[in-house]
């Protein structure tokens, strides 16, 4: 597939990183200060890490497929399953947790912000790298022509 990639703006790159840091830091500070057993804190931390990884993996698989890079259907399926499972694990954990509703909402929103921001950061990195590679290729082609 031969399409031009536009480099994301510095504002969008910065906003994506700020959102990722805000989401993950607030989620983890909430866990640190929570009145939970250590195994519960570990569970919620692992769910966050699994959610971040699975969302980035799915975004990469979708992007690879759109760019004509072969993605096996099993990997694509596992990526979708992992995203859904991480969300389901968080929802089930919060549903059964002995937390105030405001705390449950806080963890849900911080998780959502973190996952969305991780996808945006990964997309920005990939777009920046593709744009840089296209610029190098364009400059080399101009030098060859001239």
Buried (B, 14 or more C-beta within 10 A) or exposed (E): EEEEBEBBEEEBBEBBBEBBEBBBEBBBEBBEEBEBEEEBBEBBBEBBEBBBBBBBBBBBBBBBEEBEEEBEEEBBEBBBEBBEBBBEBBBEBBEEBEBEEEBBEBBBEBBBBBBBBBBBBBBBBBBBEBBEEBEEEEEEEEEEEE
